[in-house]
Amino acid sequence: MGLLERLRKEWFILGIVLVIAVARLEPAVGVKGGPLKPEITITYIAVSAIFFNSGLSLKTEELTSALMHVKLHLFVQIFTLVFFPTAIWLFLQLLSITPINEWLLKGLQTVGCMPPPVSSAVILTKAVGGNEGIVITPLLLLLFLGSSSSVPFTSIFSQLFMTVVVPLIIGQIVRRYIKDWLERKKPPFGAISSCVLLMIIYTTFCDTFANPNIDLDKFSLIIIVFIIFSVQMSFMFLTFLFSTRNNSGFTPADTVAIIFCSTHKSLTLGIPMLKIVFAGYEHLSLISVPLLIYHPAQILLGSLLVPTIKSWMVSRQKALKLTRQPKAPVKV
C-alpha cells in the first residue's frame, strides 16, 4: 500500500491530529461563547446529528440476526461492560499512588466503560472472516459513567435521551421510508459521523488550550500510551483464552468476533457521551485523551493481528472439519 493510499485510508486519525493542532493555534474560535457557539452547535446539534446518522445507517434486520447469537452477545456484553471497567478500576487503584496525571487516569476509567464500535470491530472481524453484528446498548454504560460524575444523573439522562436516544429512533423511523434509496445510493455514513466528531474534538481542545491552568506533562502521556497498548494486548489474549477453552461452545469465527468486539472501544459514541456526562469540566479534554489514543491503537493492533488470527481461524476450522468427518470402515 502506497503512502498516499495509506494517508487516505487513515484520514480520520490525521484529522484528529490536525484539529487538535488548529485548536492549539487559535482556541478562541471554538471555546464556549465563541464564534462557533459550541454550547449549542456541539452539545445539541452535532451530537444529535451523529446519532441520527447512526439510526439511518443501522440495519434493523442485521440487528435481529445478531441477537440470535445469544451466548456470543452475552459474553461480549459481560466482558465489555462488567469485566473491562472493573479490571481498569482495580488497576487504577494502584496507579493512583503514582505521579501520573489524575485526569488522564479518570480518562482511562471512561475508556473502560465504553462499548465497542460498530465500525472498526466489524471491519476487522470481516477482514478475518468471522461473525459480526454485536450490538451494545449504551444505557448500562451511561449509568456507570453517570454514577461517578458530579453532574446530576437526572440532567445527564434527560440530555442523553434528547440528543442520543431520540435522534437514533428518528433515524430508524426515517430509514423505514427511504430504505430502498439508502441501499441504492449508499451514503457515506461513517465519513459524515467522523467529520462531525472532528468538530466535537476541536471545540473540546479549544476549551483546554484557552485555559492557562491546564498542563499535561509528557511523562504521564507516555505512560498512558504504554498502558493502553498493554491493556489491549492483555485483554485480546484473555478473550482468546476464554473463548477457545474446552466446552466453551464458541466456533473459531465466534472467537474472532469476541477478540475484536470485546476489546475495542467506541470513539463515535464515547466523545459525545463524555461531552454530556462531564459537561462543565475544565479538564474534559484531558479525560478524553486516553480514548483518543485508544482509537488509533486498536486499529493499529487489529490490523497487525488480522493475518495471524486469520491463519489461526482457517487452520482451526480445517482441524475441526477433519475431526467431524466419519471414519472409513476398516476392511477385514
Secondary structure by P-SEA (a helix, b strand, c coil): ccaaaaaaaaaaaaaaaaaaaaaaacccccccccccccccccccaaaaaaaaaaaaaccaaaaaaaacaaaaaaaaaaaaccaaaaaaaaaaaaaccccccaaaaaaaaaaaaccccccaaaaaaaaacccccccccaaaaaaaaaaaccccaaaaaaaaaaccaaaaaaaaaaaaaaaaaaaaaccaaaaaaaaaaaaaaaaaaaaaaacccbbbbaaaaaaaaaaaaaaaaaaaaaaaaaaacccccccaaaaaaaaaaaccccccccaaaaaacccccccccccaaaaaaaaaaaaaaaaaaaaaaaaaaaaaaaaaaaaacccccccc
